[in-house]
Amino acid sequence: MSGLKKVVLGTLLATAVLALTHAWLNLGFDPLQFVGLKKKAVAEEARFRVGFLPVT
C-alpha cells in the first residue's frame, strides 16, 4: 500500500471515529443500543446532555 493511501485511510478512519464520538456524546446516539445489546430506557431520553463549548 502506498504512503498516500495510508494517509488517506488514516484520515478517513480518524474522521469516522470523531463523528461517532460526537454523535455519542452530544446527540444521544448510543452504539450499544444501535447494535441491539442494550434496551432503550425512558429516563435516558429526558436527560439533558451538555456538550463541549469552547470558551475564548
All heavy atoms as TSV, in Angstrom:
chain	resi	resn	atom	element	x	y	z
A	1	MET	N	N	0.856	-1.169	0.000
A	1	MET	CA	C	0.000	0.000	0.000
A	1	MET	C	C	0.906	1.237	0.000
A	1	MET	O	O	1.846	1.321	0.784
A	1	MET	CB	C	-0.894	-0.009	1.240
A	1	MET	CG	C	-1.986	1.000	1.166
A	1	MET	SD	S	-3.104	1.125	2.567
A	1	MET	CE	C	-3.487	-0.500	3.052
A	2	SER	N	N	0.600	2.183	-0.850
A	2	SER	CA	C	1.441	3.378	-0.950
A	2	SER	C	C	1.248	4.288	0.260
A	2	SER	O	O	0.276	4.165	1.012
A	2	SER	CB	C	1.120	4.138	-2.229
A	2	SER	OG	O	-0.144	4.755	-2.121
A	3	GLY	N	N	2.198	5.195	0.421
A	3	GLY	CA	C	2.141	6.118	1.555
A	3	GLY	C	C	0.922	7.012	1.518
A	3	GLY	O	O	0.313	7.300	2.556
A	4	LEU	N	N	0.540	7.458	0.321
A	4	LEU	CA	C	-0.624	8.341	0.195
A	4	LEU	C	C	-1.909	7.610	0.573
A	4	LEU	O	O	-2.786	8.180	1.235
A	4	LEU	CB	C	-0.725	8.880	-1.234
A	4	LEU	CG	C	-1.856	9.868	-1.494
A	4	LEU	CD1	C	-1.723	11.086	-0.600
A	4	LEU	CD2	C	-1.878	10.270	-2.951
A	5	LYS	N	N	-2.015	6.339	0.182
A	5	LYS	CA	C	-3.209	5.563	0.552
A	5	LYS	C	C	-3.313	5.409	2.061
A	5	LYS	O	O	-4.403	5.481	2.627
A	5	LYS	CB	C	-3.163	4.180	-0.097
A	5	LYS	CG	C	-3.706	4.131	-1.482
A	5	LYS	CD	C	-3.803	2.697	-1.944
A	5	LYS	CE	C	-4.397	2.601	-3.321
A	5	LYS	NZ	N	-4.461	1.228	-3.806
A	6	LYS	N	N	-2.175	5.201	2.720
A	6	LYS	CA	C	-2.183	5.064	4.181
A	6	LYS	C	C	-2.619	6.360	4.853
A	6	LYS	O	O	-3.381	6.343	5.829
A	6	LYS	CB	C	-0.796	4.661	4.679
A	6	LYS	CG	C	-0.424	3.246	4.360
A	6	LYS	CD	C	0.953	2.925	4.897
A	6	LYS	CE	C	1.366	1.522	4.490
A	6	LYS	NZ	N	2.725	1.205	4.965
A	7	VAL	N	N	-2.170	7.489	4.330
A	7	VAL	CA	C	-2.550	8.778	4.901
A	7	VAL	C	C	-4.042	9.024	4.709
A	7	VAL	O	O	-4.742	9.443	5.632
A	7	VAL	CB	C	-1.713	9.915	4.269
A	7	VAL	CG1	C	-2.257	11.278	4.663
A	7	VAL	CG2	C	-0.259	9.793	4.681
A	8	VAL	N	N	-4.550	8.753	3.523
A	8	VAL	CA	C	-5.970	8.957	3.237
A	8	VAL	C	C	-6.827	8.021	4.088
A	8	VAL	O	O	-7.837	8.440	4.667
A	8	VAL	CB	C	-6.261	8.763	1.733
A	8	VAL	CG1	C	-7.750	8.712	1.470
A	8	VAL	CG2	C	-5.605	9.860	0.923
A	9	LEU	N	N	-6.435	6.766	4.199
A	9	LEU	CA	C	-7.174	5.805	5.011
A	9	LEU	C	C	-7.165	6.197	6.490
A	9	LEU	O	O	-8.188	6.129	7.175
A	9	LEU	CB	C	-6.585	4.404	4.828
A	9	LEU	CG	C	-7.349	3.253	5.454
A	9	LEU	CD1	C	-8.751	3.155	4.853
A	9	LEU	CD2	C	-6.602	1.955	5.253
A	10	GLY	N	N	-6.024	6.643	6.977
A	10	GLY	CA	C	-5.927	7.092	8.367
A	10	GLY	C	C	-6.784	8.315	8.633
A	10	GLY	O	O	-7.434	8.430	9.685
A	11	THR	N	N	-6.826	9.239	7.674
A	11	THR	CA	C	-7.643	10.434	7.819
A	11	THR	C	C	-9.125	10.092	7.829
A	11	THR	O	O	-9.892	10.625	8.642
A	11	THR	CB	C	-7.341	11.419	6.666
A	11	THR	OG1	O	-5.945	11.714	6.672
A	11	THR	CG2	C	-8.136	12.697	6.820
A	12	LEU	N	N	-9.534	9.207	6.944
A	12	LEU	CA	C	-10.944	8.791	6.917
A	12	LEU	C	C	-11.333	8.060	8.201
A	12	LEU	O	O	-12.431	8.273	8.733
A	12	LEU	CB	C	-11.206	7.908	5.701
A	12	LEU	CG	C	-11.170	8.613	4.347
A	12	LEU	CD1	C	-11.336	7.598	3.222
A	12	LEU	CD2	C	-12.235	9.678	4.271
A	13	LEU	N	N	-10.453	7.217	8.704
A	13	LEU	CA	C	-10.730	6.493	9.948
A	13	LEU	C	C	-10.837	7.465	11.128
A	13	LEU	O	O	-11.748	7.342	11.951
A	13	LEU	CB	C	-9.645	5.450	10.205
A	13	LEU	CG	C	-9.814	4.599	11.446
A	13	LEU	CD1	C	-11.088	3.761	11.341
A	13	LEU	CD2	C	-8.607	3.719	11.653
A	14	ALA	N	N	-9.919	8.412	11.201
A	14	ALA	CA	C	-9.959	9.392	12.292
A	14	ALA	C	C	-11.234	10.239	12.220
A	14	ALA	O	O	-11.850	10.534	13.252
A	14	ALA	CB	C	-8.724	10.282	12.230
A	15	THR	N	N	-11.646	10.615	11.021
A	15	THR	CA	C	-12.874	11.395	10.847
A	15	THR	C	C	-14.101	10.592	11.287
A	15	THR	O	O	-14.994	11.121	11.949
A	15	THR	CB	C	-13.024	11.833	9.380
A	15	THR	OG1	O	-11.881	12.585	9.001
A	15	THR	CG2	C	-14.269	12.666	9.186
A	16	ALA	N	N	-14.129	9.312	10.940
A	16	ALA	CA	C	-15.253	8.459	11.344
A	16	ALA	C	C	-15.311	8.301	12.859
A	16	ALA	O	O	-16.387	8.345	13.462
A	16	ALA	CB	C	-15.143	7.103	10.665
A	17	VAL	N	N	-14.159	8.136	13.496
A	17	VAL	CA	C	-14.116	7.990	14.955
A	17	VAL	C	C	-14.579	9.281	15.627
A	17	VAL	O	O	-15.354	9.246	16.594
A	17	VAL	CB	C	-12.697	7.587	15.414
A	17	VAL	CG1	C	-12.546	7.728	16.918
A	17	VAL	CG2	C	-12.380	6.165	14.981
A	18	LEU	N	N	-14.121	10.420	15.130
A	18	LEU	CA	C	-14.556	11.703	15.707
A	18	LEU	C	C	-16.052	11.928	15.515
A	18	LEU	O	O	-16.722	12.434	16.412
A	18	LEU	CB	C	-13.766	12.847	15.086
A	18	LEU	CG	C	-12.329	13.001	15.584
A	18	LEU	CD1	C	-11.613	14.081	14.786
A	18	LEU	CD2	C	-12.309	13.329	17.055
A	19	ALA	N	N	-16.582	11.563	14.357
A	19	ALA	CA	C	-18.017	11.728	14.107
A	19	ALA	C	C	-18.836	10.835	15.036
A	19	ALA	O	O	-19.866	11.261	15.575
A	19	ALA	CB	C	-18.328	11.413	12.651
A	20	LEU	N	N	-18.403	9.594	15.230
A	20	LEU	CA	C	-19.102	8.682	16.132
A	20	LEU	C	C	-19.042	9.181	17.574
A	20	LEU	O	O	-20.046	9.152	18.295
A	20	LEU	CB	C	-18.513	7.275	16.035
A	20	LEU	CG	C	-19.143	6.218	16.929
A	20	LEU	CD1	C	-20.605	6.007	16.547
A	20	LEU	CD2	C	-18.382	4.917	16.848
A	21	THR	N	N	-17.883	9.656	17.994
A	21	THR	CA	C	-17.738	10.184	19.353
A	21	THR	C	C	-18.617	11.411	19.558
A	21	THR	O	O	-19.254	11.558	20.600
A	21	THR	CB	C	-16.265	10.538	19.626
A	21	THR	OG1	O	-15.456	9.388	19.391
A	21	THR	CG2	C	-16.067	11.003	21.053
A	22	HIS	N	N	-18.668	12.285	18.574
A	22	HIS	CA	C	-19.522	13.472	18.666
A	22	HIS	C	C	-20.995	13.078	18.768
A	22	HIS	O	O	-21.735	13.623	19.591
A	22	HIS	CB	C	-19.300	14.361	17.446
A	22	HIS	CG	C	-20.309	15.451	17.315
A	22	HIS	ND1	N	-20.392	16.501	18.189
A	22	HIS	CD2	C	-21.303	15.636	16.424
A	22	HIS	CE1	C	-21.375	17.295	17.831
A	22	HIS	NE2	N	-21.957	16.784	16.760
A	23	ALA	N	N	-21.418	12.122	17.943
A	23	ALA	CA	C	-22.814	11.684	17.981
A	23	ALA	C	C	-23.146	11.047	19.322
A	23	ALA	O	O	-24.237	11.239	19.862
A	23	ALA	CB	C	-23.087	10.709	16.841
A	24	TRP	N	N	-22.209	10.309	19.884
A	24	TRP	CA	C	-22.433	9.624	21.148
A	24	TRP	C	C	-22.531	10.634	22.294
A	24	TRP	O	O	-23.445	10.575	23.118
A	24	TRP	CB	C	-21.306	8.639	21.386
A	24	TRP	CG	C	-21.465	7.770	22.601
A	24	TRP	CD1	C	-22.562	7.638	23.389
A	24	TRP	CD2	C	-20.480	6.893	23.142
A	24	TRP	NE1	N	-22.320	6.729	24.391
A	24	TRP	CE2	C	-21.051	6.264	24.255
A	24	TRP	CE3	C	-19.192	6.587	22.785
A	24	TRP	CZ2	C	-20.346	5.345	25.015
A	24	TRP	CZ3	C	-18.503	5.664	23.545
A	24	TRP	CH2	C	-19.073	5.050	24.636
A	25	LEU	N	N	-21.607	11.581	22.353
A	25	LEU	CA	C	-21.549	12.492	23.487
A	25	LEU	C	C	-22.528	13.662	23.388
A	25	LEU	O	O	-23.011	14.149	24.411
A	25	LEU	CB	C	-20.122	13.040	23.638
A	25	LEU	CG	C	-19.056	12.012	23.991
A	25	LEU	CD1	C	-17.693	12.682	24.024
A	25	LEU	CD2	C	-19.361	11.343	25.314
A	26	ASN	N	N	-22.826	14.123	22.187
A	26	ASN	CA	C	-23.619	15.340	22.055
A	26	ASN	C	C	-25.013	15.136	21.494
A	26	ASN	O	O	-25.886	15.967	21.718
A	26	ASN	CB	C	-22.880	16.352	21.173
A	26	ASN	CG	C	-21.597	16.804	21.814
A	26	ASN	OD1	O	-21.532	16.983	23.012
A	26	ASN	ND2	N	-20.563	16.970	21.010
A	27	LEU	N	N	-25.229	14.073	20.753
A	27	LEU	CA	C	-26.515	13.895	20.090
A	27	LEU	C	C	-27.353	12.760	20.666
A	27	LEU	O	O	-28.453	12.513	20.203
A	27	LEU	CB	C	-26.299	13.663	18.581
A	27	LEU	CG	C	-25.502	14.752	17.869
A	27	LEU	CD1	C	-25.272	14.364	16.424
A	27	LEU	CD2	C	-26.203	16.084	17.973
A	28	GLY	N	N	-26.825	12.035	21.643
A	28	GLY	CA	C	-27.587	10.984	22.284
A	28	GLY	C	C	-27.549	9.651	21.562
A	28	GLY	O	O	-28.348	8.766	21.849
A	29	PHE	N	N	-26.646	9.484	20.624
A	29	PHE	CA	C	-26.509	8.216	19.914
A	29	PHE	C	C	-25.811	7.216	20.815
A	29	PHE	O	O	-24.765	7.493	21.385
A	29	PHE	CB	C	-25.694	8.423	18.634
A	29	PHE	CG	C	-25.360	7.152	17.909
A	29	PHE	CD1	C	-26.336	6.484	17.193
A	29	PHE	CD2	C	-24.089	6.635	17.939
A	29	PHE	CE1	C	-26.035	5.320	16.510
A	29	PHE	CE2	C	-23.778	5.474	17.272
A	29	PHE	CZ	C	-24.752	4.817	16.560
A	30	ASP	N	N	-26.397	6.042	21.001
A	30	ASP	CA	C	-25.789	5.003	21.829
A	30	ASP	C	C	-25.417	3.818	20.945
A	30	ASP	O	O	-26.296	3.129	20.419
A	30	ASP	CB	C	-26.764	4.564	22.913
A	30	ASP	CG	C	-26.120	3.666	23.957
A	30	ASP	OD1	O	-24.915	3.390	23.842
A	30	ASP	OD2	O	-26.830	3.263	24.890
A	31	PRO	N	N	-24.128	3.552	20.764
A	31	PRO	CA	C	-23.707	2.464	19.883
A	31	PRO	C	C	-24.194	1.088	20.348
A	31	PRO	O	O	-24.514	0.243	19.523
A	31	PRO	CB	C	-22.186	2.524	19.897
A	31	PRO	CG	C	-21.799	3.718	20.660
A	31	PRO	CD	C	-23.001	4.289	21.303
A	32	LEU	N	N	-24.260	0.859	21.654
A	32	LEU	CA	C	-24.736	-0.435	22.155
A	32	LEU	C	C	-26.214	-0.629	21.836
A	32	LEU	O	O	-26.652	-1.732	21.514
A	32	LEU	CB	C	-24.506	-0.544	23.662
A	32	LEU	CG	C	-23.053	-0.619	24.108
A	32	LEU	CD1	C	-22.979	-0.642	25.621
A	32	LEU	CD2	C	-22.367	-1.822	23.513
A	33	GLN	N	N	-26.970	0.430	21.907
A	33	GLN	CA	C	-28.393	0.358	21.568
A	33	GLN	C	C	-28.564	0.148	20.064
A	33	GLN	O	O	-29.461	-0.566	19.627
A	33	GLN	CB	C	-29.074	1.637	22.006
A	33	GLN	CG	C	-30.552	1.652	21.796
A	33	GLN	CD	C	-31.155	2.958	22.256
A	33	GLN	OE1	O	-30.499	3.758	22.914
A	33	GLN	NE2	N	-32.383	3.195	21.909
A	34	PHE	N	N	-27.690	0.766	19.270
A	34	PHE	CA	C	-27.761	0.638	17.815
A	34	PHE	C	C	-27.548	-0.803	17.366
A	34	PHE	O	O	-28.214	-1.281	16.454
A	34	PHE	CB	C	-26.708	1.552	17.171
A	34	PHE	CG	C	-26.726	1.534	15.675
A	34	PHE	CD1	C	-27.761	2.137	14.980
A	34	PHE	CD2	C	-25.717	0.923	14.962
A	34	PHE	CE1	C	-27.781	2.131	13.601
A	34	PHE	CE2	C	-25.726	0.903	13.589
A	34	PHE	CZ	C	-26.764	1.510	12.911
A	35	VAL	N	N	-26.634	-1.527	18.035
A	35	VAL	CA	C	-26.390	-2.930	17.664
A	35	VAL	C	C	-27.331	-3.890	18.360
A	35	VAL	O	O	-27.311	-5.070	18.058
A	35	VAL	CB	C	-24.942	-3.353	17.957
A	35	VAL	CG1	C	-24.142	-3.570	16.734
A	35	VAL	CG2	C	-24.241	-2.495	18.929
A	36	GLY	N	N	-28.141	-3.393	19.290
A	36	GLY	CA	C	-29.134	-4.233	19.928
A	36	GLY	C	C	-28.666	-4.890	21.208
A	36	GLY	O	O	-29.296	-5.819	21.700
A	37	LEU	N	N	-27.574	-4.426	21.784
A	37	LEU	CA	C	-27.061	-5.014	23.023
A	37	LEU	C	C	-27.615	-4.340	24.270
A	37	LEU	O	O	-27.406	-4.814	25.378
A	37	LEU	CB	C	-25.526	-4.935	23.050
A	37	LEU	CG	C	-24.814	-5.713	21.949
A	37	LEU	CD1	C	-23.317	-5.475	22.035
A	37	LEU	CD2	C	-25.122	-7.194	22.050
A	38	LYS	N	N	-28.320	-3.245	24.094
A	38	LYS	CA	C	-28.856	-2.506	25.235
A	38	LYS	C	C	-30.240	-1.999	24.877
A	38	LYS	O	O	-30.461	-1.482	23.790
A	38	LYS	CB	C	-27.915	-1.338	25.542
A	38	LYS	CG	C	-28.316	-0.474	26.687
A	38	LYS	CD	C	-27.251	0.609	26.876
A	38	LYS	CE	C	-27.736	1.687	27.781
A	38	LYS	NZ	N	-26.769	2.784	27.865
A	39	LYS	N	N	-31.178	-2.155	25.817
A	39	LYS	CA	C	-32.531	-1.662	25.575
A	39	LYS	C	C	-32.616	-0.191	25.927
A	39	LYS	O	O	-31.919	0.298	26.800
A	39	LYS	CB	C	-33.533	-2.452	26.402
A	39	LYS	CG	C	-33.650	-3.878	25.949
A	39	LYS	CD	C	-34.788	-4.580	26.635
A	39	LYS	CE	C	-34.869	-5.999	26.095
A	39	LYS	NZ	N	-36.058	-6.679	26.527
A	40	LYS	N	N	-33.506	0.513	25.249
A	40	LYS	CA	C	-33.664	1.943	25.460
A	40	LYS	C	C	-34.440	2.208	26.746
A	40	LYS	O	O	-35.510	1.656	26.953
A	40	LYS	CB	C	-34.396	2.548	24.272
A	40	LYS	CG	C	-34.411	4.041	24.265
A	40	LYS	CD	C	-34.990	4.546	22.957
A	40	LYS	CE	C	-34.786	6.021	22.839
A	40	LYS	NZ	N	-35.218	6.521	21.555
A	41	ALA	N	N	-33.886	3.069	27.575
A	41	ALA	CA	C	-34.541	3.443	28.819
A	41	ALA	C	C	-35.275	4.768	28.623
A	41	ALA	O	O	-34.769	5.674	27.976
A	41	ALA	CB	C	-33.523	3.569	29.950
A	42	VAL	N	N	-36.456	4.883	29.189
A	42	VAL	CA	C	-37.260	6.092	29.032
A	42	VAL	C	C	-36.602	7.269	29.741
A	42	VAL	O	O	-36.619	8.387	29.252
A	42	VAL	CB	C	-38.687	5.866	29.586
A	42	VAL	CG1	C	-39.502	7.136	29.491
A	42	VAL	CG2	C	-39.351	4.734	28.833
A	43	ALA	N	N	-35.982	7.029	30.883
A	43	ALA	CA	C	-35.348	8.110	31.638
A	43	ALA	C	C	-34.173	8.700	30.859
A	43	ALA	O	O	-33.844	9.867	31.033
A	43	ALA	CB	C	-34.878	7.594	32.985
A	44	GLU	N	N	-33.542	7.909	30.020
A	44	GLU	CA	C	-32.409	8.407	29.255
A	44	GLU	C	C	-32.833	9.443	28.233
A	44	GLU	O	O	-32.073	10.342	27.913
A	44	GLU	CB	C	-31.722	7.250	28.526
A	44	GLU	CG	C	-30.435	6.821	29.179
A	44	GLU	CD	C	-29.721	5.788	28.354
A	44	GLU	OE1	O	-29.282	6.118	27.238
A	44	GLU	OE2	O	-29.622	4.659	28.828
A	45	GLU	N	N	-34.024	9.326	27.689
A	45	GLU	CA	C	-34.496	10.264	26.679
A	45	GLU	C	C	-34.659	11.658	27.258
A	45	GLU	O	O	-34.387	12.643	26.586
A	45	GLU	CB	C	-35.834	9.808	26.113
A	45	GLU	CG	C	-35.728	8.625	25.196
A	45	GLU	CD	C	-37.090	8.254	24.637
A	45	GLU	OE1	O	-37.992	9.104	24.635
A	45	GLU	OE2	O	-37.238	7.106	24.219
A	46	ALA	N	N	-35.106	11.744	28.495
A	46	ALA	CA	C	-35.397	13.033	29.103
A	46	ALA	C	C	-34.147	13.707	29.657
A	46	ALA	O	O	-34.189	14.881	29.996
A	46	ALA	CB	C	-36.417	12.846	30.220
A	47	ARG	N	N	-33.055	12.993	29.742
A	47	ARG	CA	C	-31.841	13.548	30.324
A	47	ARG	C	C	-31.255	14.615	29.400
A	47	ARG	O	O	-31.138	14.431	28.203
A	47	ARG	CB	C	-30.815	12.444	30.550
A	47	ARG	CG	C	-29.613	12.918	31.330
A	47	ARG	CD	C	-28.732	11.782	31.701
A	47	ARG	NE	N	-28.176	11.189	30.469
A	47	ARG	CZ	C	-27.341	10.174	30.468
A	47	ARG	NH1	N	-26.998	9.620	31.590
A	47	ARG	NH2	N	-26.883	9.685	29.334
A	48	PHE	N	N	-30.876	15.730	29.991
A	48	PHE	CA	C	-30.293	16.816	29.217
A	48	PHE	C	C	-28.806	16.550	29.029
A	48	PHE	O	O	-28.092	16.268	29.974
A	48	PHE	CB	C	-30.497	18.138	29.962
A	48	PHE	CG	C	-29.934	19.320	29.248
A	48	PHE	CD1	C	-30.533	19.802	28.096
A	48	PHE	CD2	C	-28.813	19.958	29.725
A	48	PHE	CE1	C	-30.020	20.891	27.431
A	48	PHE	CE2	C	-28.285	21.043	29.066
A	48	PHE	CZ	C	-28.900	21.526	27.922
A	49	ARG	N	N	-28.344	16.664	27.798
A	49	ARG	CA	C	-26.935	16.432	27.511
A	49	ARG	C	C	-26.231	17.762	27.315
A	49	ARG	O	O	-26.718	18.644	26.630
A	49	ARG	CB	C	-26.782	15.593	26.254
A	49	ARG	CG	C	-27.282	14.195	26.431
A	49	ARG	CD	C	-26.945	13.398	25.176
A	49	ARG	NE	N	-27.089	11.994	25.441
A	49	ARG	CZ	C	-26.106	11.208	25.852
A	49	ARG	NH1	N	-24.910	11.676	26.020
A	49	ARG	NH2	N	-26.325	9.945	26.084
A	50	VAL	N	N	-25.072	17.872	27.920
A	50	VAL	CA	C	-24.279	19.083	27.789
A	50	VAL	C	C	-23.043	18.735	26.990
A	50	VAL	O	O	-22.296	17.832	27.350
A	50	VAL	CB	C	-23.876	19.636	29.177
A	50	VAL	CG1	C	-22.995	20.857	29.033
A	50	VAL	CG2	C	-25.117	19.948	29.984
A	51	GLY	N	N	-22.820	19.437	25.898
A	51	GLY	CA	C	-21.666	19.194	25.068
A	51	GLY	C	C	-20.515	20.110	25.434
A	51	GLY	O	O	-20.589	20.928	26.347
A	52	PHE	N	N	-19.440	19.988	24.723
A	52	PHE	CA	C	-18.259	20.807	24.949
A	52	PHE	C	C	-18.439	22.150	24.244
A	52	PHE	O	O	-18.690	22.207	23.051
A	52	PHE	CB	C	-17.022	20.091	24.404
A	52	PHE	CG	C	-15.780	20.940	24.438
A	52	PHE	CD1	C	-15.157	21.210	25.632
A	52	PHE	CD2	C	-15.266	21.475	23.279
A	52	PHE	CE1	C	-14.023	21.998	25.682
A	52	PHE	CE2	C	-14.131	22.260	23.301
A	52	PHE	CZ	C	-13.505	22.521	24.506
A	53	LEU	N	N	-18.329	23.220	24.995
A	53	LEU	CA	C	-18.432	24.556	24.421
A	53	LEU	C	C	-17.102	25.279	24.662
A	53	LEU	O	O	-16.765	25.607	25.793
A	53	LEU	CB	C	-19.560	25.348	25.083
A	53	LEU	CG	C	-20.962	24.789	24.907
A	53	LEU	CD1	C	-21.953	25.583	25.740
A	53	LEU	CD2	C	-21.355	24.816	23.449
A	54	PRO	N	N	-16.340	25.500	23.613
A	54	PRO	CA	C	-15.051	26.190	23.809
A	54	PRO	C	C	-15.271	27.641	24.201
A	54	PRO	O	O	-16.124	28.329	23.654
A	54	PRO	CB	C	-14.387	26.082	22.438
A	54	PRO	CG	C	-15.486	25.823	21.485
A	54	PRO	CD	C	-16.579	25.138	22.230
A	55	VAL	N	N	-14.520	28.095	25.162
A	55	VAL	CA	C	-14.628	29.462	25.642
A	55	VAL	C	C	-13.342	30.178	25.265
A	55	VAL	O	O	-12.254	29.728	25.582
A	55	VAL	CB	C	-14.826	29.504	27.176
A	55	VAL	CG1	C	-14.876	30.928	27.676
A	55	VAL	CG2	C	-16.073	28.735	27.551
A	56	THR	N	N	-13.508	31.306	24.592
A	56	THR	CA	C	-12.308	32.055	24.195
A	56	THR	C	C	-12.296	33.424	24.835
A	56	THR	O	O	-13.292	33.945	25.248
A	56	THR	CB	C	-12.249	32.230	22.663
A	56	THR	OG1	O	-13.438	32.867	22.222
A	56	THR	CG2	C	-12.098	30.906	21.983
